[in-house]
């Protein structure tokens, strides 16, 4: 009887061990999980940096990066879907050495924050990652502020009760973007013109994690079990080289529009004014369409449409027929003044390159009114 009892005990113990072996929990040292932050690149999609999650699994002898920033440039109607808010991003898995090699070739630093997690927390993260990697779960619709490579990681950590501060910042979300765009002022102009007034409300530390480097900073400050979650920080490749001065800074929109304003003060041929009104009017139509149809809330309610107004298109047939409209000139001049008021009151901030451009448009309106007042 004792032998049977002993055998039964051994059987049950072995069974429990087998179940433990089949689960993802083997020992506290099985996994190492860390946040990888990649410095900004030179391509448009990379100027704000990138975040990924590294998982070392010693049982399976794997070292992989879970990357929520995968998208396909060959997606049909790529630009339309992006602006509409219907562009799908996905979770992908890459081997860590290959991941580091790619970013090194782009002259981008890859820094690592190793997380101090319990066995249960590591298991929870790995299980969730594997669940999200299933074909039916790996795709999501990109959102500039709310769903991207770094916010997905922030939310993943929040699920295991990592606490990120939600203290209000003195800076707006738009202001947080500017340091990444200073080297590329033409891109900065385009980004600022696309983003509406919701980007000018003050951000908070939790929301600021939509930017990978801000997320890296918040991970440093995050708490779990009333203590920090970082046990080690490393640079996984060499520091990037200085990229030097961008040609965009040499021929910046501020310089280009300022030079054009000075020229038009003394010489304003009709073809130049027509081209200017065409450019501004078409851009205004695009801003209006994005306001109405875009799925990105960051793009809607964009008051750039006041100065970059589709009504400038109405000047074109008038110029071709040597006619003027006092009502149109006063309306567009009023919109320029209203833009300045909105800017000064902080309702929405505009790119600095808009200043000489608004001066040019004000000059077009002034000359139209002057022609109206001249005797026939």
Secondary structure, DSSP 8 states (H G I E B T S, - for coil): -HHHHHHHHHHHHHHHHHHHHHSS-S-TTSEEEEEEEE---SSGGGTT-EEEEEEEETTTTEEEEEEEEE--TTSTTHHHHHHHT--EEEEEEEEHHHHHHHHHHTT--EEEEEE---HHHHHHHHHHHHHHTSTTTSEEE-BTTTBSHHHHHHHHHHHTT-B----EEEEEHHHHHHHHHTT-HHHHHHHHHHS-GGGGSEEETTGGGGSHHHHHHHHHH-EETTEE-EEEEEE-S---------HHHHT-HHHHHHHHHHHHHH---HHHHHHHHHHHHHHHHHHHHHHHH-S-TTTSS-THHHHS-GGGHHHHHHHHTT---HHHHHHHHHHHHHHHHHHHHTSS---TTHHHHHHHHHHHHHHHHHHHHS--
